[in-house]
Amino acid sequence: MREEINMLTPTLQLPLCNKRIIVTAPRNYANRLAQELVKLGALPFLMPTIEIILLQDFTKLDPILYKLNTFDWITFTSRNGIDAFFQRLEYLGVNFSVLKNNCLCAIGKDAEKLTALGLEVDLIPIEPSPSGIIAELAEIPDIAEQSILVPVPEVVSVPEPDVVPNFIAGLKKLGMEVTPIPTYKTSCLDKNFYQVELDLIRQGKIDLIAFSSTAEIAAFLRMFDDCPDNCQNSAIACFGPYTASNARKLGLKVSIVAEDYSSFAGFAQAIAKFYKQ
């Protein structure tokens, strides 16, 4: 059970009292994680290493959005994909009711966004991950040859993490007809934005660095010229086992892996548990 924190609790009694924590999530996520850390007494530094923005070229996406009725499933692997997808539908004047005949899938709390739009979510995997989606789709008897649309990021300026390609490959192994479609763009931010934060990390003045995705890690390491040793004075926390696995592949020593990676509250609690020990 998640421990509730009274916001009037003295800071010295909080598990993350004055811990300086770098949050590398993009700005549309960073504030949510920072709020959870502040509740536990931390002093978060917002340092988004990647930026999530809309596409500049919609020539591939728009034709797909006009024929959504041809897909059995639409599966969202991130909140970014949901936001960009529905922003574009709204811009094109396509009524969301066109999705009533599609089976919709989203991960964790992302499903709440679809529900808020008045849509029914057919699959919310117990394991909040792309692998969790595949595992539960595999239990559907006639899933082979069903068509599935997957909104994905267009990744620029950093190597594409293996999460989405592995997800696409897993869907194809189920025999599904898969259509990945770039819906938004992920790009690396300039390290010159963060000279103060980077110097603090080098000097060992940052207690912990919190990563919520592999793309954040790759972009972060580019700011250190791909040398993980420059940030090993700080503990490393990862938002779930997949991000942690890729962090280790990229040379980082991971101290914290959230077991509840369906929300940032679970991530913050995992960090607090680490310091309580």
Buried (B, 14 or more C-beta within 10 A) or exposed (E): EEEEBEEEEEEEEBBBBEBBBBBBBBEBBBEBBBEBBBBBBBBBBBBBBBBBBEBEEBEEBBEBBEEBEEBBBBBBBBBBBBBBBBEBBEEEEBEEEBBEEBBBBBBBBBBEBBEEEEBEBBBBBEBBBBBBBBBBBBEEEEBEEBBBBBBBBBBEBBEBBBBBEBBBEBBEEBEBBBBBBBBBBBBBBEBEEBEEBBEBBBEEEBBBBBBBBBBBBBBBBBBBEEEBEBBBEBBBBBBBBBBBBBBEEBEBEBBBBBEBBBBBBBBBBBBBBBBEE
